[in-house]
Amino acid sequence: MNHLLRSLAPISDRTWELLDNEARERLAPALAARKLVDFSGPFGWEYSATNLGRVELSGWPAEGVAARQRKVLPVIELRAEFTLAAAELADADRGADDVDLEPLDRAAHQIALGENAAVLNGVDGAITGIAEATPHDRISLGENPEGYPREVTAAVDRLLSSGVAGPYALALGPDPYKKVVQTAEHGGYPLVEHLHKIIDGPVVWTPGLSGGVLVSLRGGDFTLHSGQDLSVGYDSHDRDGVRLYLEESFSFHVATPEAAVVLGQ
């Protein structure tokens, strides 16, 4: 038995497989941060900190003896709880193909937003995100999407001037992303294709982000270190419902702050 306590849940192996598949399908499009940074792991639930390979002087415990403390990044845990109706789970065991899993879908979307926000914006006292680490001045996207190519080109130039090579990825929050995919330039050429050519990489729908961030995809600049990857666990149940949760643990390390530019609105 592991800490997810799945063996204690009144859920069959067949239905657990259904829940796991549903979670994967709902998480995949929303986990945008993983498309922008390196992913290391998973290393397991017991993984508690990421080694930074650095030390700091902690004092002198005895004459002629220096104490140094290893510097690490502590892991954070994200958890999103939800409840599924016992009757729906029973119908899943009977072979129903229209089981109501909306609570799981909502939890998957919310925890994906949480991961995106942690990587891009940071978590106070726990994680330094890409947007707060970059030394580059913010570039405004503006309200008119027809101006996006000019601003994105300026961001690419800023990275190139800092010695940060491409290809690049452009993360856009839901509103600016919608504007991009709905806009055609003069002559009917899709704006999203124009942006692809400028950055030589993907334009990524990123829930949890309000504006945009341009990130180098050359590798080695930003790393998400996964302890436990996203998993469904069991909490408790009664005759009406089963209380479950989605959970993960990770740290995030910014090795090269200058490898990203924030594009605000």
DRENKOL-134620 format. One record per residue (C-alpha): x, y, z; residue number from 1; chain. Coordinates in nm, 3 decimals. Layout:
// DRENKOL-134620
(node (X Y Z) NUM A),
...
// end
This chain:
// DRENKOL-134620
(node (0.000 0.000 0.000) 1 A),
(node (0.131 0.347 -0.084) 2 A),
(node (0.025 0.689 0.037) 3 A),
(node (-0.245 0.721 -0.231) 4 A),
(node (-0.446 0.449 -0.046) 5 A),
(node (-0.613 0.333 -0.366) 6 A),
(node (-0.653 -0.023 -0.236) 7 A),
(node (-0.890 0.108 0.034) 8 A),
(node (-1.128 0.272 -0.211) 9 A),
(node (-1.455 0.100 -0.315) 10 A),
(node (-1.342 0.125 -0.676) 11 A),
(node (-1.269 -0.168 -0.907) 12 A),
(node (-0.951 -0.203 -1.111) 13 A),
(node (-1.153 -0.138 -1.426) 14 A),
(node (-1.291 0.189 -1.289) 15 A),
(node (-0.950 0.301 -1.161) 16 A),
(node (-0.825 0.256 -1.518) 17 A),
(node (-1.116 0.470 -1.640) 18 A),
(node (-1.033 0.745 -1.389) 19 A),
(node (-0.662 0.739 -1.472) 20 A),
(node (-0.731 0.762 -1.845) 21 A),
(node (-0.978 1.047 -1.795) 22 A),
(node (-0.728 1.237 -1.582) 23 A),
(node (-0.452 1.197 -1.841) 24 A),
(node (-0.678 1.316 -2.122) 25 A),
(node (-0.792 1.624 -1.928) 26 A),
(node (-0.447 1.714 -1.799) 27 A),
(node (-0.256 1.683 -2.128) 28 A),
(node (-0.377 2.002 -2.304) 29 A),
(node (-0.368 2.220 -1.991) 30 A),
(node (-0.019 2.128 -1.860) 31 A),
(node (0.138 2.402 -2.071) 32 A),
(node (0.440 2.471 -1.848) 33 A),
(node (0.577 2.125 -1.926) 34 A),
(node (0.591 2.221 -2.293) 35 A),
(node (0.815 2.518 -2.208) 36 A),
(node (1.070 2.376 -1.961) 37 A),
(node (1.281 2.066 -1.906) 38 A),
(node (1.116 1.786 -1.706) 39 A),
(node (1.322 1.569 -1.471) 40 A),
(node (1.187 1.265 -1.285) 41 A),
(node (0.955 1.153 -1.142) 42 A),
(node (1.167 1.060 -0.840) 43 A),
(node (0.891 0.940 -0.607) 44 A),
(node (0.676 1.075 -0.324) 45 A),
(node (0.964 1.066 -0.076) 46 A),
(node (1.171 1.306 -0.293) 47 A),
(node (1.186 1.622 -0.082) 48 A),
(node (1.443 1.861 -0.228) 49 A),
(node (1.650 1.934 -0.538) 50 A),
(node (2.026 1.968 -0.501) 51 A),
(node (2.160 2.303 -0.627) 52 A),
(node (2.525 2.203 -0.599) 53 A),
(node (2.600 2.507 -0.383) 54 A),
(node (2.679 2.575 -0.018) 55 A),
(node (2.671 2.871 0.217) 56 A),
(node (2.882 2.934 0.526) 57 A),
(node (2.679 2.850 0.836) 58 A),
(node (2.929 2.932 1.111) 59 A),
(node (3.227 2.803 1.303) 60 A),
(node (3.137 2.515 1.539) 61 A),
(node (3.496 2.484 1.661) 62 A),
(node (3.823 2.669 1.612) 63 A),
(node (3.961 2.606 1.265) 64 A),
(node (3.646 2.424 1.155) 65 A),
(node (3.397 2.583 0.914) 66 A),
(node (3.041 2.459 0.870) 67 A),
(node (2.875 2.485 0.531) 68 A),
(node (2.513 2.415 0.456) 69 A),
(node (2.411 2.252 0.130) 70 A),
(node (2.161 2.464 -0.065) 71 A),
(node (1.852 2.287 -0.195) 72 A),
(node (1.514 2.368 -0.343) 73 A),
(node (1.238 2.218 -0.127) 74 A),
(node (0.961 2.034 -0.308) 75 A),
(node (0.605 2.169 -0.297) 76 A),
(node (0.289 1.960 -0.309) 77 A),
(node (-0.022 2.047 -0.507) 78 A),
(node (-0.354 1.877 -0.434) 79 A),
(node (-0.702 1.920 -0.585) 80 A),
(node (-0.989 1.731 -0.420) 81 A),
(node (-1.311 1.613 -0.581) 82 A),
(node (-1.603 1.377 -0.514) 83 A),
(node (-1.757 1.124 -0.753) 84 A),
(node (-2.106 0.987 -0.704) 85 A),
(node (-2.109 0.625 -0.586) 86 A),
(node (-2.394 0.551 -0.828) 87 A),
(node (-2.187 0.674 -1.124) 88 A),
(node (-1.893 0.456 -1.021) 89 A),
(node (-2.125 0.156 -0.993) 90 A),
(node (-2.256 0.226 -1.343) 91 A),
(node (-1.897 0.241 -1.468) 92 A),
(node (-1.850 -0.115 -1.340) 93 A),
(node (-2.163 -0.217 -1.532) 94 A),
(node (-2.004 -0.089 -1.852) 95 A),
(node (-2.165 0.254 -1.888) 96 A),
(node (-1.980 0.467 -2.141) 97 A),
(node (-2.128 0.803 -2.030) 98 A),
(node (-2.014 0.814 -1.667) 99 A),
(node (-2.029 1.164 -1.515) 100 A),
(node (-1.667 1.249 -1.434) 101 A),
(node (-1.709 1.626 -1.441) 102 A),
(node (-1.572 1.671 -1.085) 103 A),
(node (-1.252 1.495 -1.191) 104 A),
(node (-1.233 1.708 -1.504) 105 A),
(node (-1.262 2.029 -1.300) 106 A),
(node (-0.996 1.916 -1.054) 107 A),
(node (-0.760 1.822 -1.339) 108 A),
(node (-0.801 2.166 -1.495) 109 A),
(node (-0.747 2.343 -1.163) 110 A),
(node (-0.431 2.155 -1.069) 111 A),
(node (-0.291 2.210 -1.418) 112 A),
(node (-0.352 2.584 -1.371) 113 A),
(node (-0.173 2.559 -1.037) 114 A),
(node (0.133 2.398 -1.192) 115 A),
(node (0.142 2.651 -1.476) 116 A),
(node (0.111 2.942 -1.234) 117 A),
(node (0.385 2.804 -1.007) 118 A),
(node (0.633 2.763 -1.294) 119 A),
(node (0.555 3.090 -1.469) 120 A),
(node (0.461 3.324 -1.182) 121 A),
(node (0.611 3.151 -0.878) 122 A),
(node (0.477 3.069 -0.532) 123 A),
(node (0.555 3.311 -0.249) 124 A),
(node (0.832 3.173 -0.030) 125 A),
(node (0.845 2.841 -0.216) 126 A),
(node (0.915 2.878 -0.591) 127 A),
(node (1.069 3.150 -0.804) 128 A),
(node (0.884 3.151 -1.135) 129 A),
(node (1.009 3.241 -1.480) 130 A),
(node (0.830 3.577 -1.494) 131 A),
(node (0.972 3.703 -1.164) 132 A),
(node (1.323 3.570 -1.232) 133 A),
(node (1.385 3.725 -1.573) 134 A),
(node (1.594 4.043 -1.572) 135 A),
(node (1.441 4.167 -1.898) 136 A),
(node (1.192 4.451 -1.896) 137 A),
(node (0.836 4.352 -1.969) 138 A),
(node (0.709 4.409 -2.323) 139 A),
(node (0.343 4.503 -2.364) 140 A),
(node (0.143 4.297 -2.614) 141 A),
(node (-0.133 4.556 -2.635) 142 A),
(node (-0.497 4.492 -2.713) 143 A),
(node (-0.472 4.458 -3.092) 144 A),
(node (-0.338 4.115 -3.196) 145 A),
(node (-0.218 4.256 -3.528) 146 A),
(node (0.063 4.416 -3.329) 147 A),
(node (0.176 4.088 -3.172) 148 A),
(node (0.436 4.005 -3.442) 149 A),
(node (0.616 4.333 -3.374) 150 A),
(node (0.626 4.274 -2.997) 151 A),
(node (0.722 3.909 -3.026) 152 A),
(node (1.000 4.001 -3.267) 153 A),
(node (1.126 4.254 -3.012) 154 A),
(node (1.127 3.980 -2.747) 155 A),
(node (1.320 3.743 -2.975) 156 A),
(node (1.572 4.018 -3.046) 157 A),
(node (1.614 4.077 -2.674) 158 A),
(node (1.694 3.709 -2.615) 159 A),
(node (1.933 3.692 -2.909) 160 A),
(node (2.110 4.005 -2.784) 161 A),
(node (2.157 3.828 -2.450) 162 A),
(node (2.316 3.527 -2.620) 163 A),
(node (2.010 3.305 -2.574) 164 A),
(node (1.952 3.096 -2.885) 165 A),
(node (1.627 2.945 -3.007) 166 A),
(node (1.406 2.784 -3.100) 167 A),
(node (1.156 2.961 -2.878) 168 A),
(node (0.809 2.890 -2.745) 169 A),
(node (0.545 3.157 -2.696) 170 A),
(node (0.314 3.087 -2.401) 171 A),
(node (-0.011 3.283 -2.422) 172 A),
(node (-0.295 3.305 -2.171) 173 A),
(node (-0.643 3.203 -2.292) 174 A),
(node (-0.750 3.554 -2.401) 175 A),
(node (-0.447 3.649 -2.613) 176 A),
(node (-0.429 3.294 -2.750) 177 A),
(node (-0.791 3.317 -2.864) 178 A),
(node (-0.717 3.647 -3.036) 179 A),
(node (-0.420 3.493 -3.216) 180 A),
(node (-0.600 3.187 -3.352) 181 A),
(node (-0.899 3.396 -3.462) 182 A),
(node (-0.695 3.661 -3.645) 183 A),
(node (-0.589 3.661 -4.006) 184 A),
(node (-0.349 3.923 -4.138) 185 A),
(node (-0.381 4.111 -4.465) 186 A),
(node (-0.422 3.860 -4.744) 187 A),
(node (-0.582 3.606 -4.509) 188 A),
(node (-0.255 3.466 -4.371) 189 A),
(node (-0.316 3.321 -4.021) 190 A),
(node (-0.149 3.522 -3.746) 191 A),
(node (-0.055 3.206 -3.557) 192 A),
(node (0.152 3.089 -3.856) 193 A),
(node (0.330 3.423 -3.870) 194 A),
(node (0.423 3.388 -3.503) 195 A),
(node (0.544 3.032 -3.563) 196 A),
(node (0.787 3.161 -3.823) 197 A),
(node (0.915 3.436 -3.594) 198 A),
(node (0.990 3.209 -3.298) 199 A),
(node (1.066 2.885 -3.487) 200 A),
(node (0.860 2.700 -3.227) 201 A),
(node (0.513 2.649 -3.082) 202 A),
(node (0.250 2.896 -2.966) 203 A),
(node (0.118 2.734 -2.648) 204 A),
(node (-0.228 2.780 -2.493) 205 A),
(node (-0.147 2.841 -2.126) 206 A),
(node (-0.430 2.855 -1.874) 207 A),
(node (-0.320 3.028 -1.555) 208 A),
(node (-0.133 3.298 -1.750) 209 A),
(node (-0.283 3.638 -1.827) 210 A),
(node (-0.044 3.773 -2.090) 211 A),
(node (0.244 3.590 -2.252) 212 A),
(node (0.599 3.466 -2.197) 213 A),
(node (0.861 3.395 -2.462) 214 A),
(node (1.093 3.112 -2.353) 215 A),
(node (1.396 2.955 -2.516) 216 A),
(node (1.361 2.583 -2.589) 217 A),
(node (1.736 2.523 -2.625) 218 A),
(node (1.731 2.333 -2.293) 219 A),
(node (1.910 2.366 -1.962) 220 A),
(node (1.756 2.699 -1.863) 221 A),
(node (1.447 2.595 -1.665) 222 A),
(node (1.377 2.257 -1.505) 223 A),
(node (1.075 2.111 -1.330) 224 A),
(node (1.197 1.835 -1.096) 225 A),
(node (0.906 1.597 -1.035) 226 A),
(node (0.878 1.397 -0.715) 227 A),
(node (0.543 1.226 -0.758) 228 A),
(node (0.387 1.298 -1.093) 229 A),
(node (0.017 1.376 -1.106) 230 A),
(node (-0.182 1.085 -0.962) 231 A),
(node (-0.534 1.011 -0.839) 232 A),
(node (-0.557 0.916 -0.471) 233 A),
(node (-0.831 0.808 -0.230) 234 A),
(node (-0.946 1.007 0.074) 235 A),
(node (-1.272 0.861 0.208) 236 A),
(node (-1.625 0.756 0.111) 237 A),
(node (-1.984 0.717 0.225) 238 A),
(node (-2.290 0.561 0.064) 239 A),
(node (-2.339 0.860 -0.168) 240 A),
(node (-1.991 0.943 -0.292) 241 A),
(node (-1.619 0.872 -0.300) 242 A),
(node (-1.382 1.155 -0.210) 243 A),
(node (-1.068 1.149 -0.423) 244 A),
(node (-0.789 1.389 -0.513) 245 A),
(node (-0.527 1.468 -0.773) 246 A),
(node (-0.182 1.523 -0.626) 247 A),
(node (0.175 1.595 -0.733) 248 A),
(node (0.503 1.715 -0.583) 249 A),
(node (0.779 1.909 -0.758) 250 A),
(node (1.041 2.181 -0.739) 251 A),
(node (1.128 2.430 -1.011) 252 A),
(node (1.475 2.567 -1.083) 253 A),
(node (1.566 2.870 -1.292) 254 A),
(node (1.925 2.826 -1.411) 255 A),
(node (1.927 3.102 -1.674) 256 A),
(node (1.687 3.385 -1.583) 257 A),
(node (1.767 3.579 -1.900) 258 A),
(node (1.628 3.297 -2.120) 259 A),
(node (1.271 3.437 -2.105) 260 A),
(node (1.088 3.762 -2.172) 261 A),
(node (0.748 3.850 -2.025) 262 A),
(node (0.488 3.989 -2.266) 263 A),
(node (0.225 4.162 -2.054) 264 A),
(node (-0.113 4.294 -2.156) 265 A),
// end
